[in-house]
Amino acid sequence: MEDQQVTYDHTGKTAYVEACRKFDVVPAAYFLRHMNDNELSMKHHGLTGDEMRAIAASLAANTTINRLDLSDNWLHYDGGLAICEALKENCFITDLNLSDNHLSLCAEQLCQIIKHNNTLCRVNLSGNCFEDESATYLADLIMHTTKLEFLNLSHNSLAEKAGLLLGSAISENLCLKELDLSWNHLRRKGAMAVAYGIKNNVYMKIINLAWNGFGLEGSAALMDALKANSVLQEMDITNNRINTEGAVLIGKGLTANETLTVFKIGKNPIQSSGCWGIAAAILRNQNCNLKYLEFKDIPVNRDFMDIWKQVEEQFPHLEISHGGIEESLK
């Protein structure tokens, strides 16, 4: 009878209790109460390496949890490897949040496991101290995954070298619908490579590039991406050191784009003249599909408001957000 209970222990409770004994840790009452739920959140629990090993032993056998949140536990290398071991066996988790866990030292193992896992659809790796050294593994994951639909790599330290690698991978990816690269250090050739990847991607719907450093070079590359890409629906390039000239270039891309519905370019020094250039570009695109345009924290002047009235007449369903109207100088 005891063997039967172990065999049909779909929650992994038996494996968990035994692992707690093995690693000499106190079983977590919260985990025991919720291991039979479809969604389990263990964020902010301050899990040690041994505590994570015990939980991982349970997850390897668990068939009920579909969404798992382990964010902000500072799992580090040992905890990350424990998760990798669990994912080797678990084929039921579809949504995994590992953000804020300092997992850079096990980036290779983690990316390999995620790449070969056949059930994971959403993975959050935000805030894990990934730098350019991790980019090889992250790029390999993006290039070769066949199941992942959402990947969050925001709040890391991915810079120019990482951008070069990730750009090529994005170009080849055939399953990601949404990618978040915000709050990294993408700039210069790295930013251009990411834009090139977007240009050639034929599957992605949403890309978040906010809080990087695309600048003028990146703006030119984004212009080409917007002209060529016919599937992307949402793009966020908030706070990317884009000036007025860069806004004009991006506007040229919007003139040819027919699929984008949400575009955010706020917190950039494009000034009202840059906003005017984008509005003028939209007017030239009879097939523009934009529904929301964001110029957050960018004050606009009366000249912009005049041209925006024309945009509203042509595209009455297009909403706008900006930093208020500048007072005219007397």
Rosetta silent file (secondary structure, phi, psi, omega in degrees, C-alpha in Angstrom):
SEQUENCE: MEDQQVTYDHTGKTAYVEACRKFDVVPAAYFLRHMNDNELSMKHHGLTGDEMRAIAASLAANTTINRLDLSDNWLHYDGGLAICEALKENCFITDLNLSDNHLSLCAEQLCQIIKHNNTLCRVNLSGNCFEDESATYLADLIMHTTKLEFLNLSHNSLAEKAGLLLGSAISENLCLKELDLSWNHLRRKGAMAVAYGIKNNVYMKIINLAWNGFGLEGSAALMDALKANSVLQEMDITNNRINTEGAVLIGKGLTANETLTVFKIGKNPIQSSGCWGIAAAILRNQNCNLKYLEFKDIPVNRDFMDIWKQVEEQFPHLEISHGGIEESLK
SCORE:     score description
SCORE:     0.000 S_00000001
   1 L     0.000  -38.511 -179.603    0.000    0.000    0.000 S_00000001
   2 H   -63.453  -39.188  178.064    2.839    2.380    0.814 S_00000001
   3 H   -63.452  -38.544 -179.871    4.352    1.836   -2.643 S_00000001
   4 H   -63.401  -41.060  179.967    0.981    2.590   -4.219 S_00000001
   5 H   -62.197  -40.104  178.891    0.709    5.888   -2.329 S_00000001
   6 H   -65.551  -42.243 -177.906    4.128    6.954   -3.557 S_00000001
   7 H   -61.988  -40.328 -175.896    3.274    5.946   -7.129 S_00000001
   8 L  -103.124   23.978  176.932    0.052    7.960   -7.181 S_00000001
   9 L   -83.325   84.666 -174.266    1.296   10.945   -5.199 S_00000001
  10 L   -71.479  -14.551  179.695    0.476   13.544   -7.859 S_00000001
  11 L   -89.951  -20.377 -175.787    1.424   16.457   -5.601 S_00000001
  12 L    81.746   16.533 -177.665    4.918   15.194   -4.772 S_00000001
  13 H   -62.092  -44.322  179.903    4.214   15.511   -1.037 S_00000001
  14 H   -60.548  -46.254  179.416    5.945   12.250   -0.187 S_00000001
  15 H   -61.974  -35.884 -179.119    9.018   13.216   -2.193 S_00000001
  16 H   -67.190  -48.048 -178.927    9.037   16.622   -0.490 S_00000001
  17 H   -61.904  -41.874  179.061    8.894   15.291    3.065 S_00000001
  18 H   -65.743  -39.341  179.325   11.628   12.762    2.328 S_00000001
  19 H   -67.336  -35.632  177.082   13.804   15.447    0.721 S_00000001
  20 H   -62.499  -39.773  176.739   13.335   17.717    3.750 S_00000001
  21 H   -64.596  -44.984 -177.270   14.656   14.915    5.949 S_00000001
  22 H   -60.960  -43.229 -176.241   17.564   14.321    3.588 S_00000001
  23 H   -94.700    3.304  176.675   18.590   17.989    3.464 S_00000001
  24 L    56.608   51.585  175.369   17.710   18.627    7.117 S_00000001
  25 L  -124.145  153.519  179.495   15.272   21.467    6.463 S_00000001
  26 L   -79.728  127.331  178.690   11.892   22.204    8.027 S_00000001
  27 L   -56.969  137.111  179.687    9.009   21.550    5.592 S_00000001
  28 L   -80.320  117.109 -177.445    7.357   24.791    4.495 S_00000001
  29 H   -59.596  -38.427 -179.476    3.760   24.781    5.716 S_00000001
  30 H   -62.413  -43.731 -179.934    2.712   27.154    2.922 S_00000001
  31 H   -64.006  -42.291  179.445    4.117   24.850    0.261 S_00000001
  32 H   -62.578  -36.087 -178.695    2.393   21.816    1.791 S_00000001
  33 H   -72.618  -29.573 -171.100   -0.942   23.658    1.809 S_00000001
  34 H  -113.523    4.951 -177.527   -0.732   24.798   -1.794 S_00000001
  35 L   -69.737   -8.105  177.868    1.126   22.039   -3.648 S_00000001
  36 L   -99.033    0.428 -179.989   -2.213   20.745   -4.913 S_00000001
  37 L   -80.842  160.051  174.599   -3.167   24.098   -6.498 S_00000001
  38 L   -75.857  -30.377  177.920   -2.907   24.878  -10.202 S_00000001
  39 E  -119.454  131.279  179.535   -1.066   28.103   -9.367 S_00000001
  40 E  -128.777  125.007  176.354    1.651   28.309   -6.710 S_00000001
  41 E  -114.542  118.540  176.709    3.370   31.506   -5.581 S_00000001
  42 L  -119.968   30.528 -178.202    6.462   31.176   -3.385 S_00000001
  43 L   -72.174  150.564  179.138    7.834   34.667   -4.033 S_00000001
  44 L    61.702   25.968 -178.450    9.708   36.546   -1.289 S_00000001
  45 L   -91.314   -6.163  178.600   10.130   33.353    0.779 S_00000001
  46 L    59.490   45.689 -175.232   13.910   33.651    1.102 S_00000001
  47 L   -70.055  133.399  174.256   14.491   30.029    0.124 S_00000001
  48 L   -81.722  170.999  179.091   17.916   28.540    0.849 S_00000001
  49 H   -59.091  -44.551 -179.736   19.642   26.161   -1.547 S_00000001
  50 H   -68.154  -37.545  177.416   18.615   23.100    0.484 S_00000001
  51 H   -64.046  -38.117  178.499   15.026   24.332    0.831 S_00000001
  52 H   -69.844  -35.556  177.003   14.878   24.771   -2.937 S_00000001
  53 H   -61.856  -41.134  179.370   16.312   21.286   -3.462 S_00000001
  54 H   -65.342  -43.972  177.949   13.523   19.837   -1.326 S_00000001
  55 H   -64.034  -40.088  179.621   10.859   21.773   -3.234 S_00000001
  56 H   -62.094  -37.053  177.885   12.443   20.739   -6.531 S_00000001
  57 H   -61.207  -37.649  177.260   12.196   17.069   -5.513 S_00000001
  58 H   -70.883  -43.731 -178.240    8.464   17.581   -5.074 S_00000001
  59 H   -62.279  -30.132  179.130    8.066   19.541   -8.318 S_00000001
  60 H   -62.032  -28.227 -178.302    9.704   16.710  -10.252 S_00000001
  61 H  -104.089  -13.017 -173.522    6.745   14.514   -9.288 S_00000001
  62 L   -72.024  134.403  179.973    4.005   17.156   -9.125 S_00000001
  63 L  -118.867    7.182 -175.611    1.302   17.004  -11.805 S_00000001
  64 L  -104.763  -32.615 -175.887   -1.061   19.717  -10.530 S_00000001
  65 L   -78.185  122.747  176.799    0.936   22.974  -10.618 S_00000001
  66 L  -103.820  -35.628 -179.573    0.756   24.778  -13.978 S_00000001
  67 E  -119.059  123.109 -175.465    1.911   28.256  -12.956 S_00000001
  68 E  -125.318  124.214  179.462    4.876   28.610  -10.591 S_00000001
  69 E  -115.902  110.176  178.339    6.185   31.888   -9.160 S_00000001
  70 L  -116.165   25.788 -174.313    9.544   31.689   -7.367 S_00000001
  71 L   -65.538  152.033  175.799   10.480   35.340   -7.844 S_00000001
  72 L    54.330   53.411  174.598   12.688   37.278   -5.426 S_00000001
  73 L  -118.807   -1.450 -178.532   14.171   34.344   -3.529 S_00000001
  74 L    49.847   53.130 -176.031   17.849   34.947   -4.332 S_00000001
  75 L   -65.988  -31.486 -179.165   18.174   31.302   -5.357 S_00000001
  76 H    57.940 -162.480 -172.933   21.666   31.801   -6.790 S_00000001
  77 H   -62.406  -50.402 -176.275   23.576   28.912   -8.399 S_00000001
  78 H   -62.849  -46.215  178.980   22.482   26.065   -6.096 S_00000001
  79 H   -65.342  -36.410  178.003   18.808   26.971   -6.188 S_00000001
  80 H   -64.082  -42.459  177.662   18.954   27.458   -9.942 S_00000001
  81 H   -64.698  -34.842  178.038   20.429   24.007  -10.470 S_00000001
  82 H   -63.161  -41.931  176.921   17.699   22.549   -8.263 S_00000001
  83 H   -62.451  -39.832  178.453   15.056   24.116  -10.517 S_00000001
  84 H   -59.483  -42.821  179.127   16.840   22.659  -13.537 S_00000001
  85 H   -62.986  -40.735  179.316   16.621   19.185  -12.025 S_00000001
  86 H   -64.347  -41.558 -177.485   12.901   19.626  -11.382 S_00000001
  87 H   -70.728  -18.865  175.063   12.247   20.798  -14.943 S_00000001
  88 H   -63.396  -34.607 -175.000   13.976   17.713  -16.329 S_00000001
  89 H  -100.825  -34.093 -173.738   11.115   15.615  -14.950 S_00000001
  90 L   -76.604  128.926  178.452    8.165   18.007  -14.740 S_00000001
  91 L  -126.507   32.303 -178.648    6.003   18.241  -17.856 S_00000001
  92 L  -124.010  -23.550  179.260    3.071   20.170  -16.391 S_00000001
  93 L   -74.276  125.034  179.900    4.412   23.647  -15.571 S_00000001
  94 L  -109.957  -22.528 -175.652    3.596   26.063  -18.402 S_00000001
  95 E  -129.955  115.605 -174.310    4.276   29.426  -16.712 S_00000001
  96 E  -127.022  123.524  177.799    7.488   29.933  -14.690 S_00000001
  97 E  -111.255  110.310  178.856    8.602   33.120  -12.922 S_00000001
  98 L  -117.106   25.557 -176.493   12.245   33.064  -11.788 S_00000001
  99 L   -66.330  151.771  176.178   12.791   36.827  -11.690 S_00000001
 100 L    56.172   54.419 -178.260   15.149   38.454   -9.161 S_00000001
 101 L  -130.626    8.321  177.347   17.035   35.304   -8.224 S_00000001
 102 L    52.629   57.243 -173.670   20.681   36.026   -9.167 S_00000001
 103 L  -101.438   15.215 -174.548   20.828   33.126  -11.635 S_00000001
 104 H   -61.275  -33.345 -176.921   23.627   34.350  -13.912 S_00000001
 105 H   -71.964  -18.484  177.341   26.061   31.617  -12.829 S_00000001
 106 H  -115.677   27.927  179.911   23.686   28.876  -13.966 S_00000001
 107 H   -58.078  -41.235 -178.155   22.528   30.615  -17.159 S_00000001
 108 H   -62.416  -50.882 -178.477   23.892   27.802  -19.330 S_00000001
 109 H   -63.936  -42.176 -177.892   22.113   24.999  -17.462 S_00000001
 110 H   -63.977  -45.118 -179.500   18.896   26.971  -17.137 S_00000001
 111 H   -65.556  -36.933  177.562   18.722   27.886  -20.821 S_00000001
 112 H   -62.650  -44.866 -178.589   19.413   24.300  -21.856 S_00000001
 113 H   -65.610  -46.061 -179.720   16.597   22.984  -19.682 S_00000001
 114 H   -62.800  -40.190 -179.085   14.091   25.609  -20.833 S_00000001
 115 H   -59.932  -40.080 -175.560   15.064   25.023  -24.465 S_00000001
 116 H   -92.441   -7.582  178.829   14.351   21.301  -24.253 S_00000001
 117 L   -73.712  133.382 -173.355   11.245   21.542  -22.051 S_00000001
 118 L   -97.786    2.528 -178.405    8.125   20.792  -24.084 S_00000001
 119 L  -118.656  -25.087 -178.981    5.506   22.415  -21.842 S_00000001
 120 L   -63.584  124.448  177.333    6.893   25.803  -20.753 S_00000001
 121 L  -111.661  -29.177 -177.954    5.160   28.616  -22.653 S_00000001
 122 E  -130.457  126.883  179.485    5.952   31.615  -20.442 S_00000001
 123 E  -135.374  129.580  177.895    9.262   32.259  -18.632 S_00000001
 124 E  -112.020  112.696  178.980   10.265   35.339  -16.634 S_00000001
 125 L  -116.547   26.997 -179.260   14.031   35.733  -16.086 S_00000001
 126 L   -63.609  146.232  172.582   13.956   39.434  -15.230 S_00000001
 127 L    62.628   42.870 -178.435   16.480   40.844  -12.771 S_00000001
 128 L  -114.671   18.601  176.454   18.930   37.939  -12.705 S_00000001
 129 L    62.609   26.107  176.422   22.195   39.832  -13.264 S_00000001
 130 L   -68.738  130.380  176.533   22.638   38.398  -16.765 S_00000001
 131 L  -117.745 -169.861 -178.385   25.509   40.148  -18.559 S_00000001
 132 H   -57.766  -30.304 -179.924   27.105   39.696  -21.982 S_00000001
 133 H   -63.471  -27.513  179.928   28.680   36.440  -20.771 S_00000001
 134 H   -84.483  -13.984 -171.095   25.186   34.948  -20.419 S_00000001
 135 H   -63.220  -32.398  178.957   24.078   36.114  -23.863 S_00000001
 136 H   -57.656  -44.172 -177.578   25.453   33.067  -25.694 S_00000001
 137 H   -74.873  -39.311  178.163   23.104   30.800  -23.755 S_00000001
 138 H   -65.421  -40.355  178.509   20.137   33.172  -23.910 S_00000001
 139 H   -65.415  -40.231  177.819   20.570   33.571  -27.668 S_00000001
 140 H   -62.675  -39.712  177.013   20.756   29.807  -28.103 S_00000001
 141 H   -61.503  -49.433 -178.347   17.518   29.485  -26.131 S_00000001
 142 H   -63.004  -39.108 -176.428   15.745   32.093  -28.271 S_00000001
 143 H   -70.664  -34.257 -169.770   17.029   30.604  -31.517 S_00000001
 144 H  -111.851   -8.524  178.029   16.128   26.989  -30.797 S_00000001
 145 L   -63.732  143.884  179.678   13.089   26.975  -28.508 S_00000001
 146 L  -118.558   -2.413 -176.949   10.014   25.542  -30.189 S_00000001
 147 L  -121.718  -29.027 -171.725    7.427   26.085  -27.433 S_00000001
 148 L   -65.769  126.578  179.804    8.208   29.331  -25.607 S_00000001
 149 L  -106.695  -23.483 -178.570    5.732   32.127  -26.393 S_00000001
 150 E  -136.911  129.176  178.293    6.756   34.718  -23.770 S_00000001
 151 E  -137.905  125.380  179.607   10.240   35.536  -22.468 S_00000001
 152 E  -111.055  113.464  177.929   11.112   38.349  -20.063 S_00000001
 153 L  -117.235   23.731 -177.555   14.798   39.328  -19.900 S_00000001
 154 L   -69.987  165.740  176.065   14.245   42.836  -18.522 S_00000001
 155 L    54.812   41.604  172.103   16.249   44.460  -15.720 S_00000001
 156 L  -117.531 -163.487 -179.018   19.479   42.665  -16.577 S_00000001
 157 L  -123.867   42.773  179.824   22.834   43.991  -17.833 S_00000001
 158 L   -77.325  120.644 -172.294   22.717   42.826  -21.443 S_00000001
 159 L  -116.279 -148.600 -170.953   24.871   45.235  -23.457 S_00000001
 160 H   -61.647  -47.648  179.712   26.365   45.608  -26.956 S_00000001
 161 H   -61.566  -41.822  178.548   27.834   42.113  -27.303 S_00000001
 162 H   -61.460  -41.375  179.593   24.612   40.594  -26.015 S_00000001
 163 H   -59.857  -40.090  178.440   22.619   42.608  -28.545 S_00000001
 164 H   -60.666  -42.363 -179.314   24.676   41.212  -31.418 S_00000001
 165 H   -73.532  -44.182 -178.293   23.961   37.654  -30.294 S_00000001
 166 H   -66.692  -35.794  179.864   20.320   38.201  -29.391 S_00000001
 167 H   -58.546  -46.023  178.664   19.617   39.997  -32.664 S_00000001
 168 H   -62.725  -39.543 -179.121   20.608   36.978  -34.741 S_00000001
 169 H   -67.351  -42.540  178.806   18.536   34.711  -32.516 S_00000001
 170 H   -60.137  -38.269  179.897   15.450   36.942  -32.731 S_00000001
 171 H   -60.036  -33.960 -174.690   15.762   36.871  -36.506 S_00000001
 172 H   -94.227  -17.582 -173.529   15.546   33.066  -36.513 S_00000001
 173 L   -64.288  139.901 -176.677   12.947   32.507  -33.768 S_00000001
 174 L  -124.959   17.248 -179.268    9.661   30.985  -34.890 S_00000001
 175 L  -139.763  -24.319 -179.118    7.579   30.752  -31.718 S_00000001
 176 L   -65.780  127.908  174.763    8.036   33.749  -29.396 S_00000001
 177 L   -96.743  -26.423 -177.841    5.015   36.041  -29.412 S_00000001
 178 E  -143.387  131.857  179.132    6.342   38.470  -26.809 S_00000001
 179 E  -132.346  129.436  179.555    9.876   39.450  -25.785 S_00000001
 180 E  -113.624  110.766  177.654   10.802   41.923  -23.050 S_00000001
 181 L  -115.397   19.450 -177.354   14.333   43.368  -23.236 S_00000001
 182 L   -67.557  158.080  177.789   13.588   46.574  -21.324 S_00000001
 183 L    57.646   47.992  171.439   15.943   48.013  -18.711 S_00000001
 184 L  -121.473 -159.546 -178.995   19.152   46.601  -20.191 S_00000001
 185 L  -122.993   38.220 -178.235   22.198   48.298  -21.760 S_00000001
 186 L   -72.928  121.883  179.268   21.494   47.680  -25.456 S_00000001
 187 E  -156.998  172.535  178.631   23.177   50.329  -27.609 S_00000001
 188 H    49.467 -131.139 -175.951   25.248   50.974  -30.731 S_00000001
 189 H   -63.037  -29.643  177.894   25.797   47.831  -32.851 S_00000001
 190 H   -65.842  -43.185  177.556   23.992   45.709  -30.271 S_00000001
 191 H   -65.555  -41.037  179.482   20.849   47.820  -30.546 S_00000001
 192 H   -62.954  -38.460  179.908   21.088   47.794  -34.338 S_00000001
 193 H   -65.978  -40.096  177.704   21.379   44.002  -34.331 S_00000001
 194 H   -62.908  -42.758  177.891   18.261   43.646  -32.183 S_00000001
 195 H   -62.307  -39.277  177.497   16.373   45.921  -34.587 S_00000001
 196 H   -62.943  -39.345  177.469   17.624   43.814  -37.490 S_00000001
 197 H   -61.834  -41.563  178.206   16.308   40.728  -35.727 S_00000001
 198 H   -64.283  -39.337  179.043   12.905   42.354  -35.373 S_00000001
 199 H   -56.084  -40.041 -174.232   12.988   43.288  -39.047 S_00000001
 200 H   -95.891   -9.774 -179.212   13.355   39.653  -40.061 S_00000001
 201 L   -71.911  138.029 -176.125   11.181   38.019  -37.416 S_00000001
 202 L  -116.550   15.587 -174.798    7.908   36.680  -38.793 S_00000001
 203 L  -132.040  -34.595 -171.410    6.162   35.621  -35.593 S_00000001
 204 L   -66.710  137.959  179.858    6.619   38.091  -32.714 S_00000001
 205 L  -104.067  -32.649 -174.282    3.673   40.324  -31.786 S_00000001
 206 E  -133.093  129.464  176.649    5.034   42.377  -28.867 S_00000001
 207 E  -131.882  129.302  177.548    8.548   43.746  -28.227 S_00000001
 208 E  -113.627  113.085 -178.878    9.571   45.882  -25.243 S_00000001
 209 L  -117.087   15.045 -174.916   12.868   47.737  -25.707 S_00000001
 210 L   -60.744  151.083  175.437   12.250   50.531  -23.189 S_00000001
 211 L    59.397   49.585  169.997   15.062   51.990  -21.087 S_00000001
 212 L  -123.116 -149.179 -178.697   17.983   51.024  -23.295 S_00000001
 213 E  -140.962   55.272 -175.191   20.196   53.247  -25.473 S_00000001
 214 L   -64.700  -37.431  175.871   19.120   52.866  -29.107 S_00000001
 215 H    56.646 -157.193 -176.186   19.938   56.479  -29.961 S_00000001
 216 H   -71.585  -43.469  178.969   20.235   57.673  -33.561 S_00000001
 217 H   -60.829  -44.921  179.152   21.886   54.529  -34.954 S_00000001
 218 H   -65.646  -34.041  178.541   19.254   52.340  -33.366 S_00000001
 219 H   -63.089  -41.087  178.469   16.509   54.632  -34.658 S_00000001
 220 H   -63.051  -40.042  179.033   17.707   54.142  -38.226 S_00000001
 221 H   -69.173  -37.591  177.417   17.663   50.375  -37.719 S_00000001
 222 H   -66.592  -33.083  175.180   14.182   50.543  -36.165 S_00000001
 223 H   -57.302  -48.196  179.447   13.015   52.513  -39.218 S_00000001
 224 H   -63.489  -39.083 -179.274   14.019   49.587  -41.428 S_00000001
 225 H   -63.864  -44.193 -179.137   12.403   47.126  -39.014 S_00000001
 226 H   -67.203  -32.032  177.312    9.084   48.981  -39.025 S_00000001
 227 H   -68.472  -39.757 -171.399    9.121   49.163  -42.820 S_00000001
 228 H   -91.542  -33.218 -174.300    9.770   45.450  -43.280 S_00000001
 229 L   -75.044  130.799 -177.208    7.986   43.760  -40.375 S_00000001
 230 L  -120.895   20.028  179.606    4.388   42.817  -41.121 S_00000001
 231 L  -128.467  -25.851 -175.196    3.416   40.970  -37.928 S_00000001
 232 L   -64.267  135.335 -178.030    4.498   43.130  -34.965 S_00000001
 233 L  -111.788  -29.303 -178.063    1.604   44.744  -33.092 S_00000001
 234 E  -136.484  133.526  176.348    3.203   46.508  -30.106 S_00000001
 235 E  -136.976  132.851  177.614    6.571   48.246  -29.673 S_00000001
 236 E  -121.463  113.871  176.729    7.861   50.152  -26.649 S_00000001
 237 L  -122.479   35.279  176.906   11.019   52.264  -27.078 S_00000001
 238 L   -55.696  139.221  173.977   10.459   54.556  -24.093 S_00000001
 239 L    50.407   68.151 -178.353   13.593   56.347  -22.813 S_00000001
 240 L  -127.475   23.643  178.714   16.153   55.278  -25.421 S_00000001
 241 L    60.115   32.078 -179.988   18.166   58.475  -25.992 S_00000001
 242 L   -90.013  125.911 -179.137   16.272   59.082  -29.222 S_00000001
 243 L   -98.130 -171.713 -177.672   16.414   62.704  -30.418 S_00000001
 244 H   -59.699  -42.967  179.143   14.341   64.647  -32.935 S_00000001
 245 H   -61.434  -40.193  178.157   16.324   63.311  -35.888 S_00000001
 246 H   -64.697  -38.006  178.799   15.791   59.776  -34.628 S_00000001
 247 H   -63.708  -38.763  178.332   12.055   60.404  -34.305 S_00000001
 248 H   -63.455  -41.710  177.744   11.901   61.534  -37.939 S_00000001
 249 H   -62.505  -45.595  179.640   13.631   58.320  -39.023 S_00000001
 250 H   -63.223  -36.057  176.230   11.236   56.206  -36.980 S_00000001
 251 H   -58.649  -38.478  177.565    8.367   58.149  -38.514 S_00000001
 252 H   -61.483  -34.016  176.195    9.520   57.005  -41.954 S_00000001
 253 H   -68.937  -40.989  179.764    9.167   53.455  -40.710 S_00000001
 254 H   -66.281  -27.070  178.623    5.664   54.131  -39.407 S_00000001
 255 H   -60.610  -29.920 -176.418    4.694   55.543  -42.810 S_00000001
 256 H  -102.863   -6.984 -174.093    5.052   52.056  -44.279 S_00000001
 257 L   -87.481  135.926 -176.745    3.831   49.957  -41.326 S_00000001
 258 L  -121.141    3.588 -175.278    0.318   48.476  -41.430 S_00000001
 259 L  -116.808  -24.799 -176.273    0.231   46.143  -38.402 S_00000001
 260 L   -63.835  130.145  177.968    1.450   48.108  -35.369 S_00000001
 261 L  -110.722  -27.049  179.882   -1.400   48.977  -32.972 S_00000001
 262 E  -128.795  126.982  178.624    0.559   50.273  -29.944 S_00000001
 263 E  -137.076  123.264 -178.056    3.678   52.450  -30.165 S_00000001
 264 E  -119.877  123.334 -179.276    5.410   54.042  -27.166 S_00000001
 265 L  -135.627   24.221 -178.336    8.266   56.524  -27.591 S_00000001
 266 L   -67.572  169.013  177.469    7.855   58.627  -24.434 S_00000001
 267 L    58.683   25.034  173.426   10.649   59.990  -22.194 S_00000001
 268 L  -110.914  148.809 -179.248   12.907   60.580  -25.219 S_00000001
 269 L   -78.834   52.135 -177.456   14.381   64.026  -26.079 S_00000001
 270 L   -88.322  -12.486  179.149   12.490   64.196  -29.367 S_00000001
 271 H    59.437  175.705 -178.574   10.775   67.485  -28.430 S_00000001
 272 H   -63.400  -32.173 -179.844    7.503   68.622  -29.921 S_00000001
 273 H   -65.619  -34.617  176.575    9.076   68.751  -33.394 S_00000001
 274 H   -68.631  -38.878  176.105    9.844   65.033  -33.204 S_00000001
 275 H   -63.661  -40.198  177.734    6.256   64.322  -32.185 S_00000001
 276 H   -60.704  -42.882 -179.923    5.126   66.473  -35.117 S_00000001
 277 H   -61.241  -39.678  178.692    7.315   64.424  -37.468 S_00000001
 278 H   -69.083  -40.849  177.848    5.753   61.179  -36.272 S_00000001
 279 H   -61.851  -42.116  179.016    2.241   62.612  -36.603 S_00000001
 280 H   -63.743  -37.234  178.943    3.013   63.761  -40.147 S_00000001
 281 H   -65.474  -40.496  178.783    4.327   60.295  -40.976 S_00000001
 282 H   -62.843  -39.451  179.111    1.124   58.689  -39.716 S_00000001
 283 H   -60.617  -30.841 -178.809   -0.914   61.021  -41.932 S_00000001
 284 L   -79.712   -6.637 -177.545    0.982   59.740  -44.961 S_00000001
 285 L  -107.572   97.291 -178.668    0.023   56.132  -44.159 S_00000001
 286 L   -64.349  -23.262 -177.666   -3.536   55.466  -45.299 S_00000001
 287 L  -103.360   18.748  178.644   -3.302   51.920  -43.930 S_00000001
 288 L   -59.411  133.908 -176.652   -1.990   52.874  -40.486 S_00000001
 289 L  -111.584    9.954 -177.208   -3.445   50.531  -37.854 S_00000001
 290 L   -60.707  137.530  175.909   -2.270   52.373  -34.721 S_00000001
 291 L  -115.421  -23.193 -179.744   -4.732   52.520  -31.820 S_00000001
 292 E  -145.474  127.693  179.911   -2.466   54.012  -29.131 S_00000001
 293 E  -126.158  125.377 -174.726    0.505   56.379  -29.429 S_00000001
 294 E  -116.423  121.577  172.125    2.470   57.424  -26.344 S_00000001
 295 E  -114.525   48.350 -172.634    4.672   60.523  -26.020 S_00000001
 296 L   -53.543  131.945  176.953    4.873   60.284  -22.219 S_00000001
 297 L    64.447   18.948  175.268    6.548   63.273  -20.495 S_00000001
 298 L  -111.840  108.665  178.556    7.164   65.054  -23.818 S_00000001
 299 L   -66.704  142.081  179.431    5.472   68.491  -23.903 S_00000001
 300 E  -118.106  156.281 -178.930    3.933   69.377  -27.262 S_00000001
 301 L  -106.266 -175.220 -176.790    3.210   72.798  -28.797 S_00000001
 302 H   -66.343  -33.408  177.485    0.369   74.288  -30.800 S_00000001
 303 H   -59.329  -42.791  178.464    1.919   73.253  -34.113 S_00000001
 304 H   -64.372  -44.929 -177.644    1.731   69.647  -33.005 S_00000001
 305 H   -61.590  -33.239  178.228   -1.859   70.020  -31.807 S_00000001
 306 H   -64.919  -46.265 -179.223   -2.804   71.466  -35.194 S_00000001
 307 H   -72.179  -28.998 -179.934   -1.428   68.493  -37.111 S_00000001
 308 H   -68.176  -28.642  174.958   -2.853   66.093  -34.546 S_00000001
 309 H   -61.154  -37.397  177.184   -6.343   67.378  -35.338 S_00000001
 310 H   -66.775  -39.748  178.137   -5.776   66.147  -38.881 S_00000001
 311 H   -62.133  -43.118 -179.276   -4.630   62.770  -37.536 S_00000001
 312 H   -62.682  -36.540  178.725   -7.791   62.519  -35.420 S_00000001
 313 H   -67.294  -38.408 -177.793   -9.963   63.231  -38.445 S_00000001
 314 H   -81.168  -34.846 -178.621   -8.241   60.537  -40.474 S_00000001
 315 L  -130.178   77.774 -173.975   -7.878   58.017  -37.629 S_00000001
 316 L   -64.092  -18.367 -178.070  -10.635   58.728  -35.071 S_00000001
 317 L   -94.784    4.067 -179.610   -9.861   55.603  -33.028 S_00000001
 318 L   -87.215  116.123  178.426   -6.200   56.513  -32.432 S_00000001
 319 E   -93.112  151.287 -178.835   -5.595   57.574  -28.813 S_00000001
 320 E  -133.869  149.372  173.322   -2.606   59.659  -27.751 S_00000001
 321 E  -132.350  132.691  179.189   -0.779   60.412  -24.507 S_00000001
 322 E  -144.707 -178.011 -175.165    1.768   63.237  -24.153 S_00000001
 323 L   -90.521   23.156  179.206    3.403   65.495  -21.577 S_00000001
 324 L    94.827  168.948 -176.654    0.962   68.380  -21.861 S_00000001
 325 E   -98.237  128.223  179.627    0.771   71.458  -24.069 S_00000001
 326 L   -68.787  143.738  175.038    3.563   74.037  -23.881 S_00000001
 327 L   -74.673  136.628  179.102    2.603   77.609  -23.176 S_00000001
 328 L   -70.643  139.900  177.224    3.214   79.911  -26.136 S_00000001
 329 L   -76.216  131.461 -179.051    5.946   82.516  -25.673 S_00000001
 330 L   -92.819    0.000    0.000    4.554   86.054  -25.771 S_00000001
